[in-house]
């Protein structure tokens, strides 16, 4: 977590007003923290040894957020949730591509933009079945228990600890643990069907 959380909120307010300089300052302020998170989660992407590049995860996530001009930033919590979702998207996109290649896709040299477009056009049927069930379960959790869903995303795709999540939401660590246990049971029940 950044040391000056209020500074992040202030920078996000300047970004809302169209300041390009604020983006640069936000990236400088958060880059090392987010880089270490991206480095940690690439190992948790189920790839052994990890071939998912830390810089690729982080830069693609930042790039997608930077180009989404319709985002009206609220505060640092909103920023971290958005980054967590961007990390989640990048990891899932990587897994789909890897599974497609593993299933016989012929390798060819193509420009990066074409690869990016092909990845985005992959059909849902090319998902790993477990991943699709998990995504479905997470979607249902987001509807039923939005706060627990946000905490799971922050925990797994940003690598925040229970203490950091509690600070971010201004709740007790015990509340985070209680909701975490309830969300885990919800997901386990759904995935056993």
Number of C-alpha atoms within 10 A of each C-alpha: 15 14 9 9 13 12 16 22 19 16 22 23 17 16 21 17 11 12 13 12 11 19 16 12 14 17 13 11 17 14 16 12 14 23 16 14 20 27 18 16 22 21 16 14 18 12 12 10 8 14 12 22 13 19 12 12 24 21 16 15 21 19 12 13 16 14 9 10 11 9 13 13 17 13 17 20 19 15 17 20 17 20 22 26 18 22 26 21 16 19 21 17 17 17 19 22 21 16 15 17 12 10 10 8 11 8 7 6 6 8 8 9 9 10 13 12 10 12 16 12 9 14 10 10 9 13 18 15 11 10 13 14 16 16 13 15 18 23 14 16 21 15 11 13 16 14 17 21 20 20 24 23 22 24 17 18 26 25 19 20 16 19 14 16 22 18 14 16 13 9 12 13 16 12 12 21 15 11 17 19 13 14 21 14 12 17 18 13 11 16 13 6 6
